[in-house]
Amino acid sequence: MLWFTNQLEPAFSSIEVRDEKGASVQAGKAVVDRGGRTRMSVPLKALPPGTYKVMWRVLSVDTHRTQGDFTFRVGP
């Protein structure tokens, strides 16, 4: 789950998660939390050990676009 300081526009916000080979490991589409609309998550397939890259793009309700990425590792 990713947290943001502003509410997000769900239709223009996304998360992609890829393995070391660039293959998608998502089990569905990213969803913006309906409660406060400042959180977004994406379901993932079972992740074997390895390094994964998360790439996100969002549009906030005040029309600011932002994007970023980070990596994480799953150990044995």
PADRENDO-696567 format. One line per field, with one value per atom (N, C-alpha, C, O): residue number from 1; residue in one letter; x, y, z. Coordinates in nm, 3 decimals. Atoms other than C-alpha are relative to their C-alpha. Last residue first. Example, Ala and Ser with C-alpha at 12.3 -4.5 7.8 and 13.67 -1.06 7.14 Angstrom:
k = (2|2|2|2|1|1|1|1) .
r = (S|S|S|S|A|A|A|A) .
xx = (-0.082|1.367|-0.077|-0.026|0.089|1.230|0.090|0.194) .
yy = (-0.119|-0.106|0.109|0.220|-0.119|-0.450|0.120|0.118) .
zz = (-0.006|0.714|0.073|0.090|0.000|0.780|0.000|0.066) .
END
This chain:
k = (76|76|76|76|75|75|75|75|74|74|74|74|73|73|73|73|72|72|72|72|71|71|71|71|70|70|70|70|69|69|69|69|68|68|68|68|67|67|67|67|66|66|66|66|65|65|65|65|64|64|64|64|63|63|63|63|62|62|62|62|61|61|61|61|60|60|60|60|59|59|59|59|58|58|58|58|57|57|57|57|56|56|56|56|55|55|55|55|54|54|54|54|53|53|53|53|52|52|52|52|51|51|51|51|50|50|50|50|49|49|49|49|48|48|48|48|47|47|47|47|46|46|46|46|45|45|45|45|44|44|44|44|43|43|43|43|42|42|42|42|41|41|41|41|40|40|40|40|39|39|39|39|38|38|38|38|37|37|37|37|36|36|36|36|35|35|35|35|34|34|34|34|33|33|33|33|32|32|32|32|31|31|31|31|30|30|30|30|29|29|29|29|28|28|28|28|27|27|27|27|26|26|26|26|25|25|25|25|24|24|24|24|23|23|23|23|22|22|22|22|21|21|21|21|20|20|20|20|19|19|19|19|18|18|18|18|17|17|17|17|16|16|16|16|15|15|15|15|14|14|14|14|13|13|13|13|12|12|12|12|11|11|11|11|10|10|10|10|9|9|9|9|8|8|8|8|7|7|7|7|6|6|6|6|5|5|5|5|4|4|4|4|3|3|3|3|2|2|2|2|1|1|1|1) .
r = (P|P|P|P|G|G|G|G|V|V|V|V|R|R|R|R|F|F|F|F|T|T|T|T|F|F|F|F|D|D|D|D|G|G|G|G|Q|Q|Q|Q|T|T|T|T|R|R|R|R|H|H|H|H|T|T|T|T|D|D|D|D|V|V|V|V|S|S|S|S|L|L|L|L|V|V|V|V|R|R|R|R|W|W|W|W|M|M|M|M|V|V|V|V|K|K|K|K|Y|Y|Y|Y|T|T|T|T|G|G|G|G|P|P|P|P|P|P|P|P|L|L|L|L|A|A|A|A|K|K|K|K|L|L|L|L|P|P|P|P|V|V|V|V|S|S|S|S|M|M|M|M|R|R|R|R|T|T|T|T|R|R|R|R|G|G|G|G|G|G|G|G|R|R|R|R|D|D|D|D|V|V|V|V|V|V|V|V|A|A|A|A|K|K|K|K|G|G|G|G|A|A|A|A|Q|Q|Q|Q|V|V|V|V|S|S|S|S|A|A|A|A|G|G|G|G|K|K|K|K|E|E|E|E|D|D|D|D|R|R|R|R|V|V|V|V|E|E|E|E|I|I|I|I|S|S|S|S|S|S|S|S|F|F|F|F|A|A|A|A|P|P|P|P|E|E|E|E|L|L|L|L|Q|Q|Q|Q|N|N|N|N|T|T|T|T|F|F|F|F|W|W|W|W|L|L|L|L|M|M|M|M) .
xx = (0.040|1.457|-0.048|-0.085|-0.108|1.454|-0.052|-0.172|0.060|1.204|0.112|0.171|-0.053|1.370|-0.077|-0.110|-0.002|1.228|0.046|0.041|-0.017|1.271|-0.012|0.008|-0.090|1.142|0.011|-0.074|-0.021|0.963|0.092|0.163|-0.123|0.819|0.014|-0.073|-0.033|0.542|0.129|0.206|-0.128|0.362|0.022|-0.073|-0.046|0.082|0.133|0.217|-0.144|-0.080|0.030|-0.024|-0.057|-0.441|0.152|0.210|-0.036|-0.572|0.079|0.144|0.122|-0.756|0.030|-0.053|0.076|-0.420|-0.120|-0.127|0.053|-0.296|-0.082|-0.175|0.128|-0.080|-0.035|0.052|0.036|0.196|-0.135|-0.227|0.132|0.366|-0.011|0.087|0.007|0.649|-0.141|-0.239|0.134|0.738|0.007|0.091|0.007|1.048|-0.145|-0.227|0.117|1.111|0.001|0.051|0.013|1.423|-0.114|-0.128|-0.052|1.419|-0.020|-0.067|-0.113|1.282|0.052|0.060|-0.118|0.950|0.114|0.106|-0.131|0.651|0.112|0.135|-0.099|0.300|0.139|0.171|-0.012|0.094|0.096|0.159|-0.116|0.030|-0.013|-0.081|-0.021|-0.280|0.116|0.135|0.015|-0.235|0.020|0.115|-0.064|-0.274|-0.024|-0.112|0.022|-0.353|0.076|0.188|-0.074|-0.396|-0.036|-0.150|-0.142|-0.496|0.088|0.210|-0.057|-0.854|0.144|0.189|-0.057|-0.979|0.059|0.097|0.015|-1.219|0.052|-0.025|0.118|-1.245|-0.016|-0.080|0.086|-0.891|-0.115|-0.092|-0.010|-0.749|-0.101|-0.218|0.126|-0.720|0.029|0.113|-0.014|-0.438|-0.134|-0.215|-0.026|-0.538|0.015|-0.036|0.118|-0.509|0.043|0.162|0.111|-0.270|-0.130|-0.239|0.128|0.040|-0.106|-0.102|0.034|0.377|-0.132|-0.163|0.096|0.449|-0.028|-0.042|0.134|0.759|-0.089|-0.044|0.095|1.058|-0.142|-0.229|0.002|1.322|-0.099|-0.110|-0.131|1.403|0.005|0.086|-0.114|1.033|0.129|0.129|-0.067|0.775|0.116|0.178|-0.105|0.517|0.058|-0.014|-0.049|0.302|0.110|0.193|-0.119|0.092|0.034|-0.054|-0.032|-0.165|0.125|0.207|-0.105|-0.351|0.026|-0.067|-0.128|-0.556|0.117|0.222|-0.006|-0.899|0.137|0.170|-0.021|-0.852|0.017|0.097|0.101|-0.804|0.020|0.117|-0.035|-0.603|-0.122|-0.233|0.092|-0.650|0.033|0.076|0.123|-0.340|-0.089|-0.043|0.046|-0.058|-0.127|-0.196|-0.028|-0.001|-0.059|-0.147|0.072|0.023|0.044|0.161|-0.071|0.123|-0.089|-0.210|0.085|0.000|0.090|0.190) .
yy = (0.141|-1.675|-0.029|-0.143|0.095|-1.299|-0.142|-0.166|0.111|-1.070|-0.102|-0.150|0.134|-0.746|-0.097|-0.066|0.075|-0.402|-0.141|-0.185|0.145|-0.139|-0.059|0.009|0.052|0.216|-0.151|-0.211|0.144|0.426|-0.034|0.053|0.044|0.768|-0.150|-0.220|0.140|0.973|-0.033|0.055|0.039|1.299|-0.147|-0.223|0.133|1.486|-0.026|0.063|0.022|1.781|-0.144|-0.238|0.012|1.842|-0.012|0.005|-0.140|1.948|0.010|0.112|-0.076|1.613|0.147|0.218|-0.036|1.437|0.086|0.137|-0.134|1.262|0.031|-0.043|-0.043|0.960|0.142|0.222|-0.129|0.756|0.038|-0.044|-0.060|0.464|0.133|0.206|-0.129|0.227|0.054|-0.016|-0.059|-0.058|0.136|0.219|-0.145|-0.262|0.044|-0.012|-0.047|-0.612|0.152|0.218|-0.145|-0.796|0.044|-0.004|-0.081|-1.170|0.146|0.185|-0.086|-1.452|0.075|0.019|0.078|-1.580|0.094|0.214|-0.050|-1.347|-0.092|-0.106|0.047|-1.494|0.037|0.012|0.145|-1.277|-0.040|0.046|0.062|-0.918|-0.152|-0.211|0.140|-0.711|-0.060|-0.030|0.089|-0.334|-0.144|-0.169|0.131|-0.060|-0.080|-0.048|0.080|0.312|-0.131|-0.132|0.126|0.539|-0.077|-0.074|-0.035|0.907|-0.125|-0.115|-0.017|0.850|0.049|0.111|-0.132|0.894|0.036|0.151|-0.074|0.604|0.142|0.237|-0.088|0.486|0.087|0.192|0.021|0.347|0.100|0.220|-0.110|0.384|-0.027|-0.057|-0.053|0.050|0.112|0.097|-0.084|-0.080|0.062|0.094|-0.143|-0.347|0.071|0.026|-0.083|-0.722|0.145|0.177|0.094|-1.007|0.075|0.017|-0.043|-0.798|-0.107|-0.180|0.095|-0.962|0.039|-0.006|-0.048|-0.795|-0.110|-0.227|0.059|-0.922|0.053|0.070|-0.096|-0.687|-0.053|0.016|0.017|-0.959|0.096|0.098|-0.036|-0.848|-0.010|0.058|0.076|-0.858|0.043|0.136|0.089|-0.588|-0.073|-0.022|0.072|-0.399|-0.104|-0.186|0.118|-0.132|-0.062|0.009|0.063|0.120|-0.118|-0.194|0.141|0.356|-0.042|0.041|0.042|0.685|-0.149|-0.227|-0.045|0.865|-0.036|0.029|0.029|0.704|0.035|-0.014|0.142|0.694|-0.029|-0.116|0.024|1.073|-0.144|-0.171|0.041|1.086|-0.011|-0.038|0.098|1.274|-0.024|0.067|-0.056|1.455|-0.112|-0.224|-0.111|1.356|0.064|0.133|-0.130|1.013|0.109|0.083|-0.111|0.661|0.130|0.147|-0.128|0.349|0.109|0.110|-0.117|0.000|0.124|0.130) .
zz = (-0.017|0.103|0.139|0.169|-0.029|0.072|0.015|0.028|-0.075|-0.101|0.020|-0.077|0.018|-0.209|0.088|0.203|-0.125|-0.261|-0.031|-0.145|0.008|-0.528|0.139|0.240|-0.102|-0.559|-0.019|-0.085|-0.004|-0.816|0.116|0.169|-0.062|-0.866|-0.008|-0.062|0.025|-1.014|0.069|0.108|-0.056|-0.959|-0.029|-0.050|0.040|-1.126|0.067|0.078|0.002|-0.947|-0.039|0.021|0.136|-1.050|-0.006|-0.113|0.029|-0.701|-0.131|-0.157|0.029|-0.688|-0.026|-0.084|-0.120|-0.711|-0.040|-0.152|0.021|-1.024|0.124|0.157|-0.056|-0.960|-0.045|-0.079|0.060|-1.117|0.056|0.058|-0.023|-0.945|-0.070|-0.087|0.071|-1.029|0.017|-0.009|-0.007|-0.791|-0.070|-0.036|0.017|-0.875|-0.003|-0.075|0.071|-0.745|-0.006|0.084|-0.011|-0.634|-0.090|-0.203|0.109|-0.575|0.028|0.134|-0.033|-0.363|-0.123|-0.232|-0.039|-0.496|0.037|0.010|0.042|-0.488|0.046|0.167|-0.097|-0.480|-0.052|-0.168|0.004|-0.717|0.112|0.173|0.063|-0.614|-0.002|0.082|-0.041|-0.539|-0.079|-0.197|0.115|-0.591|0.050|0.125|-0.011|-0.334|-0.126|-0.206|0.119|-0.319|0.017|0.068|0.002|-0.019|-0.126|-0.173|-0.006|-0.006|-0.001|0.008|0.134|-0.123|0.001|-0.095|0.002|0.235|-0.134|-0.157|-0.125|0.262|-0.006|0.006|0.005|-0.098|0.123|0.117|-0.116|-0.105|0.000|-0.012|-0.096|-0.456|0.110|0.084|-0.052|-0.635|0.098|0.187|-0.118|-0.853|0.037|-0.050|0.019|-1.101|0.133|0.236|0.025|-1.055|-0.016|-0.017|0.012|-0.969|-0.027|-0.017|-0.052|-1.028|-0.023|-0.122|-0.105|-1.080|0.067|0.177|-0.099|-1.415|0.102|0.066|0.009|-1.594|0.113|0.226|0.055|-1.618|-0.013|-0.066|0.145|-1.575|-0.068|-0.191|0.055|-1.219|-0.152|-0.216|-0.053|-1.126|-0.070|-0.150|0.096|-1.196|0.068|0.162|-0.073|-0.991|-0.094|-0.151|0.070|-1.159|0.086|0.142|-0.057|-0.968|-0.090|-0.130|0.024|-1.120|0.076|0.115|-0.093|-1.084|-0.018|-0.036|0.053|-1.350|0.091|0.086|0.143|-1.305|-0.060|-0.168|0.032|-0.926|-0.149|-0.184|0.102|-0.884|-0.048|-0.119|0.135|-0.563|-0.090|-0.044|0.056|-0.237|-0.147|-0.218|0.059|-0.118|-0.050|-0.075|-0.084|0.121|-0.053|0.022|0.060|-0.035|0.088|0.170|-0.061|0.107|-0.064|-0.098|0.006|-0.087|0.058|0.035|0.000|0.000|0.000|0.071) .
END
